Amino acid sequence: MKIALIGTGNMGEIVDSFARRAGHGVTVSIDESQRGLSATDLAAVLSGVDATIDFSASAAVLRNVEGCMMAHVPLVEGTTGWNDQLGTVRELVTQHDGVFVYGANFSIGVNLFYRVTEFAADLFSRFRDYEAFIEEQHHSRKKDAPSGTALKLKEIVARHTDKPFGVSSTRAGNIPGTHRVGFDGPTDQVLLEHVARSREGFAAGAMMTAEWIVNKKGIYEFSEVMDEILS
C-alpha cells in the first residue's frame, strides 16, 4: 500500500516506522511546516495514495478530512479533541462519497478494555450500593483533558447507571497513558486498569485500519472495525 502520513511528531515517526516494517510505502508525509496547506492543496499532494493516517492536531482535522475526501483517499483519523466537529466531518464524507475511520484510541488493547468495561458496568449496575468512577493519567505534553479514551469509557459506563460519577485527569512528567475504571461499594472496591507501555499499540491499530478501510464507504468508529475483526 501507498500510505500518506499527516503529522510527523513522535506518534507520526512511530507510525512511519511501523508501516515500513509491515511492508507498506510511506510516499507522502505532511509535517507542521505545511500547516498552511489548503484542503485543495492537500488533495493534490495525496493523489495516488491508497490511505492516509492522521496523527497531527485537532485544529487541522477538518482540512485533512476535506482534502482526503476531495482526493478520494480513505482517512484513518487518530487525532483527538475535535469531536464537537463530527457533524461537519460526516457532511464532508457523505458529500464526497468517501470513507473515514476515527477513534478515541487506536490501541487494540484499549478497545478490548472498552468491552471489559461494558461487561463490568452491566454487572455492577445490578447492585445499587456500588458507584463508578474513572481516572486517567498522561504525560504533561498531552493537551486534551479528559482524554478521548476517558470520555469513551464515561459513555460506556453511563449506559448502565443513572447515578452521577466522576472522571479525573492528571497531566505530569512522562506518565504513560493510564486509564482506570472503578466500582466502589460499602465493603470493597473493584478496579480495572489499562496502562500503555508504548505508542506502538496505536500504530498497530492504525495500520490494521488502513488495510481494512480500502474499498469501503462511509464513516466508522474504530470500535466497529474491531467488531468486524472479532466476529
C-alpha positions as CSV (number, residue, x, y, z in Angstrom):
1,M,0.0,0.0,0.0
2,K,1.0,3.6,-0.6
3,I,0.4,5.4,2.7
4,A,0.2,9.2,3.4
5,L,1.1,10.3,6.9
6,I,-0.1,13.6,8.3
7,G,1.8,14.6,11.4
8,T,5.5,13.8,11.8
9,G,5.9,14.2,15.6
10,N,6.6,11.3,17.9
11,M,3.5,9.4,17.0
12,G,4.0,10.1,13.3
13,E,7.5,8.7,13.5
14,I,6.3,5.5,15.1
15,V,3.5,5.0,12.5
16,D,6.0,5.7,9.7
17,S,8.4,3.0,11.1
18,F,5.6,0.6,11.8
19,A,4.2,1.0,8.2
20,R,7.5,0.3,6.6
21,R,8.1,-2.8,8.7
22,A,4.7,-4.0,7.6
23,G,5.8,-3.7,4.0
24,H,4.0,-0.5,3.1
25,G,5.5,2.5,1.5
26,V,5.0,5.9,3.1
27,T,5.0,8.0,0.0
28,V,3.7,11.3,1.4
29,S,4.5,13.0,4.8
30,I,2.9,16.2,5.8
31,D,4.6,17.9,8.8
32,E,3.9,21.0,10.9
33,S,5.7,23.3,8.5
34,Q,3.0,22.6,5.9
35,R,0.1,23.6,8.2
36,G,-0.7,26.4,5.7
37,L,-1.8,24.0,3.0
38,S,-5.4,24.4,1.9
39,A,-7.7,21.4,1.5
40,T,-7.3,21.7,-2.3
41,D,-3.5,21.7,-2.0
42,L,-3.6,18.7,0.3
43,A,-5.9,16.8,-2.2
44,A,-3.3,17.4,-4.9
45,V,-0.5,16.1,-2.7
46,L,-2.4,13.0,-1.9
47,S,-3.1,12.0,-5.5
48,G,-2.3,8.2,-6.0
49,V,-2.2,7.4,-2.3
50,D,-4.1,4.3,-1.0
51,A,-4.9,5.5,2.5
52,T,-4.0,8.4,4.8
53,I,-3.2,8.2,8.6
54,D,-3.5,11.4,10.6
55,F,-1.9,11.9,14.0
56,S,-1.4,15.7,13.8
57,A,-3.5,18.3,15.6
58,S,-7.2,18.7,16.3
59,A,-7.2,22.2,14.6
60,A,-6.2,20.6,11.3
61,V,-8.7,17.8,11.2
62,L,-11.4,19.5,9.1
63,R,-8.8,20.5,6.5
64,N,-7.4,17.0,6.5
65,V,-10.8,15.4,6.1
66,E,-11.8,17.7,3.3
67,G,-8.5,17.2,1.5
68,C,-8.7,13.4,1.7
69,M,-12.3,13.3,0.6
70,M,-11.6,15.6,-2.4
71,A,-8.8,13.3,-3.4
72,H,-11.0,10.1,-2.8
73,V,-8.4,8.8,-0.3
74,P,-9.6,6.9,2.8
75,L,-8.6,8.6,6.0
76,V,-7.8,7.0,9.4
77,E,-8.1,9.7,12.0
78,G,-6.0,9.2,15.1
79,T,-6.2,12.8,16.4
80,T,-8.5,13.5,19.4
81,G,-10.1,16.7,20.7
82,W,-12.2,17.5,17.6
83,N,-15.4,15.5,18.3
84,D,-17.5,18.7,18.5
85,Q,-17.0,18.9,14.7
86,L,-18.2,15.4,14.0
87,G,-21.3,16.7,12.3
88,T,-19.3,18.7,9.8
89,V,-17.0,15.7,9.2
90,R,-20.0,13.5,8.4
91,E,-21.2,16.0,5.9
92,L,-17.8,16.1,4.1
93,V,-17.5,12.3,4.0
94,T,-21.1,12.0,2.7
95,Q,-20.7,14.8,0.2
96,H,-17.7,13.2,-1.4
97,D,-18.9,9.5,-1.0
98,G,-15.7,8.9,0.9
99,V,-14.6,6.7,3.8
100,F,-13.4,7.8,7.2
101,V,-12.5,5.9,10.4
102,Y,-12.0,7.7,13.7
103,G,-11.4,6.6,17.3
104,A,-10.7,7.9,20.8
105,N,-7.9,5.3,20.9
106,F,-6.5,3.0,18.2
107,S,-4.8,0.7,20.7
108,I,-6.2,-2.9,20.2
109,G,-5.8,-3.4,24.0
110,V,-7.8,-0.3,24.9
111,N,-10.6,-1.4,22.6
112,L,-10.7,-4.8,24.3
113,F,-10.7,-2.8,27.6
114,Y,-13.8,-1.0,26.4
115,R,-15.6,-4.4,26.1
116,V,-14.4,-5.5,29.6
117,T,-15.7,-2.2,31.0
118,E,-19.1,-2.6,29.3
119,F,-19.4,-6.1,30.8
120,A,-18.4,-4.9,34.3
121,A,-20.6,-1.9,34.2
122,D,-23.6,-4.0,33.3
123,L,-22.8,-6.4,36.2
124,F,-22.3,-3.7,38.8
125,S,-25.4,-1.8,37.7
126,R,-27.4,-4.7,39.3
127,F,-26.2,-3.8,42.7
128,R,-27.2,-0.3,43.7
129,D,-24.6,0.0,46.5
130,Y,-21.7,0.3,44.0
131,E,-20.7,3.6,42.5
132,A,-18.5,4.1,39.4
133,F,-15.5,6.4,38.9
134,I,-12.9,6.9,36.1
135,E,-9.3,8.1,36.4
136,E,-6.9,8.9,33.7
137,Q,-3.2,10.0,33.7
138,H,-0.9,11.1,30.9
139,H,2.3,13.0,30.3
140,S,2.3,16.7,30.6
141,R,2.5,17.2,26.8
142,K,-1.0,15.9,26.3
143,K,-3.3,18.8,25.8
144,D,-6.9,17.4,26.0
145,A,-8.3,16.5,29.4
146,P,-10.1,14.3,30.0
147,S,-8.6,12.2,27.3
148,G,-10.7,10.9,24.4
149,T,-10.4,7.4,25.8
150,A,-11.7,8.5,29.2
151,L,-14.7,10.2,27.6
152,K,-15.4,6.9,25.7
153,L,-15.2,5.0,29.0
154,K,-17.6,7.5,30.5
155,E,-20.0,7.0,27.7
156,I,-19.8,3.2,28.2
157,V,-20.4,3.3,31.9
158,A,-23.2,5.9,31.7
159,R,-25.2,3.4,29.6
160,H,-25.5,1.3,32.7
161,T,-26.1,3.7,35.5
162,D,-28.3,6.7,36.3
163,K,-26.0,7.8,39.2
164,P,-23.6,10.7,38.5
165,F,-19.9,9.7,38.6
166,G,-16.6,11.5,38.3
167,V,-13.8,11.5,35.7
168,S,-10.5,12.8,37.0
169,S,-7.4,13.7,34.9
170,T,-3.7,14.1,35.8
171,R,-1.1,15.6,33.5
172,A,2.5,15.3,34.8
173,G,6.0,14.4,33.7
174,N,6.3,11.4,31.4
175,I,3.4,9.3,32.8
176,P,2.4,6.6,30.2
177,G,-1.3,6.7,29.2
178,T,-3.2,5.1,32.1
179,H,-6.9,4.6,32.4
180,R,-8.8,3.1,35.4
181,V,-12.5,2.3,35.8
182,G,-13.5,1.6,39.4
183,F,-16.6,0.4,41.2
184,D,-16.7,1.3,44.9
185,G,-19.0,-0.3,47.4
186,P,-19.5,-0.3,51.2
187,T,-17.2,-3.2,51.8
188,D,-14.9,-3.4,48.8
189,Q,-13.6,-1.8,45.5
190,V,-13.1,-3.4,42.1
191,L,-10.6,-1.6,39.8
192,L,-10.0,-2.2,36.1
193,E,-6.8,-0.7,34.6
194,H,-5.1,-0.3,31.3
195,V,-1.6,1.0,31.0
196,A,0.1,1.8,27.6
197,R,3.7,0.6,27.6
198,S,4.4,2.3,24.3
199,R,2.8,4.1,21.4
200,E,3.3,1.1,19.1
201,G,-0.1,-0.2,20.1
202,F,-1.7,2.9,18.5
203,A,0.4,2.4,15.3
204,A,-0.6,-1.3,15.1
205,G,-4.3,-0.4,15.3
206,A,-4.0,2.5,12.8
207,M,-2.2,0.3,10.3
208,M,-4.7,-2.5,10.7
209,T,-7.4,0.0,10.0
210,A,-5.6,1.5,6.9
211,E,-5.6,-2.1,5.5
212,W,-9.2,-2.6,6.4
213,I,-10.5,0.7,5.1
214,V,-9.6,0.2,1.4
215,N,-12.7,-0.1,-0.8
216,K,-15.1,0.8,2.0
217,K,-17.5,3.7,2.0
218,G,-19.0,5.7,4.9
219,I,-17.9,6.8,8.4
220,Y,-16.9,4.3,11.1
221,E,-15.7,4.4,14.7
222,F,-12.7,2.2,15.3
223,S,-14.8,0.0,17.6
224,E,-16.8,-1.0,14.5
225,V,-13.6,-2.1,12.8
226,M,-12.8,-4.2,15.9
227,D,-16.4,-5.7,15.9
228,E,-15.9,-6.9,12.4
229,I,-12.4,-8.4,13.1
230,L,-13.6,-10.1,16.3
231,S,-16.6,-11.6,14.6
